[in-house]
Amino acid sequence: MFKKLKKLIFLVCLLVVILAMAYSALAAELDTGLEPVAATGLSVADPRVIIANIIRIALGFLGIVAVVLIIYGGWVWMTANGEEEKIQKAKKVLTGAVIGLVICLSAFALASFILSRLIAATGGEGTAGGTGSGAGTGASGYAFSITSTRPVDQTTGAVRNVVIKTFFNKALGDQVNQTVLAANFKVEKIANINPATKAETALATPQLIVGLAEITDGRLVINFKDSDNCGDEKGTLNCLPAWSKFKVTVNGYSGIVSVGNQSLSCSLGSACEFVFSTGDLLDTKPPTAGLVPAQICQDDGSLKADANTVMGWGRDDLGIAALRFTQKKDGQASEQTALVVPGSGQTYQSYSYKYNTTGLAAGDKYSFGLYAYDQANQTASGNFTTVIKPGHCCNGLKDGNETEIDCGGDCLACLGGACHKAEPNQCGTGSANCDNNLCSTFFCDCQSGACRCGTKPIIFNVSPDGGFCSNDKNKFCAVDADCGAGGVCDTDTPNGAAGNFVSITGRYFGDTAGKVLFSDNKVAALASSVNASCSGAWSDSQIIAVVPAGANTGSLKVQDKNNNFDTTNDDRGPQVKDFLVNNLKRPGVCSVNPDSG
């Protein structure tokens, strides 16, 4: 019987570990389906967390069984009274139970590691160009944990005036104050780095860094900055020592708790401890940022999937550390943090966020904002102000008193509709009486002396980008090593050779083709002019153009049929890096048939 029980324990533990591994692979698909379930009033606990808890409970139960068997085996031995048969039976029971317990403990550790790494990697962190509806604000079923850090673990060459950030999936409790932070958030210098060889020399005793830790961004982030000045001619503040390695430790066992008094989970594989190193650079130039607006409607249960979705972006010469979305009702003293997205570390990052408007009332006036932070926590922002519209204005149907689908009547004005702030409808000096925020297209144009809603292109992105060496723009690369000594593989500069296809994405390009102009006003042909199969080369949200012969490096311009335009280097939309002309010939794809299957 005990042989069978031992085999059963082993097989169950093995099965649980296999399921944990399979679960970690399958869980790459992150649509947990919680949003529609929430509307029914059912539980919104993350199924990944539920599965993790089931696995841990199963392993814990098997561990208890093994301990009980150990106790039983000991009892049999103690009561054997020297009988050899009972002693041998007790030995078998103890041996099998100990082996089973070791297997269970090993399986529990392995499963915990796999699951904690999975949840830490996928538990709400935002991504460049992604969409979200609550990243960084975990549901009540989640363990309280650190979702991300900046710098990320093992970063090298961070700027000296970097502000260390830890991002949490739940808001920190009010009892977490400066005294608690001082005792539980520690930054230490652990090694010196040779600038020439990059070799590390560990310190015999770690050196504690004196600085200020503070809670920010809706109590979802802890920032830490050094107290020392940088010693440069600009008087830059808050610098870590140059060419040094640091360890950051967040103590999750004494005082760091969430709203609801959950202790911080620092299980195996968590981000409660991470290391990074500095070079000798300083970040002194602030980022730029913007928010592409949208009609915002009260959520009455009828909204289309992409309703209330805005696109925020930030750009910085040394990399974005975080994006923060906010909202503020007219008359409120302060704005509320709706979402915090950890930075990608790239020089440009965008994020599409769907505001939750369930508790907002139609007719109320709100301001929606976006803040971008660079590595030194310098800030740029963008915002728009609008009146919350009824749900029928965002359901994709022509209903209510609308004149077109989701515009007119109670909704924002349709194309050609009036968009003046005050009567009479006259543009005024510098079109001061025209208000973009009154239009569903968010562009109010002065036409024949009156304010009318029109369209004006917004460029979001130009591709392909990156893939060439900083020390040779005509050399292809995938990683820095491809570029040789002193070279870095570019990751975000749009580039290509004459004759290559270039994709431009955005909004309000119009359904009728206009023009794409390179920096020297050279007009680019559309892909359809060189390949008859590229019939959809111009649409309202995407253009596929051909790099013209003789084009020079510089900004791009998209001009619609009404001569309204956007350039990649103005402040209407995201500021995209100048297009670099090189000799890298790339294959161009303009369509796929079939487009699914």
Secondary structure, 3 states (H helix, E strand, C coil): CHHHHHHHHHHHHHHHHHHHHHHHHHCCCCCCCHHHHHCCCCCCCCHHHHHHHHHHHHHHHHHHHHHHHHHHHHHHHHCCCCCHHHHHHHHHHHHHHHHHHHHHHHHHHHHHHHHHHHHHHHCCCCCCCEEECCCCCCCCCCCCCEEEEECCCCEEEECCCCCEEEEECCCECCCCCHHHHHHHEEEEEEEEECCCCCCEEEEEEEEECCEEEEEECCCCEEEEEECCCCCCCCCCCCCCCCCEEEEEEECCCCCCEECCCCECCCCCCCCCEEEEEECCCCCCCCCEEEEECCCCECCCCCCCCCCCEEEEEEECCCCEEEEEEEEEECCCCCCEEEEEEECCCCCEEEEEEECCCCCCCCCCEEEEEEEEEECCCCEEEEEEEEECECHHHHCCCCCCCCCECCECCCCCECCCCECECCCCCCCCHHHCCECHHHECCCCEEEECCEEEECCCCEEEEEECECCEECCEEEEECCCHHHHCCCCCECCCCEEECCCCEEEEEEECCCCCCCEEECCCCCECCEHHHHCCCCCCCECCCEEEEECCCCCCCECCEEECCCCCEEECCCCCCCCCCCEEECCCCCCCCCCCCCCCC
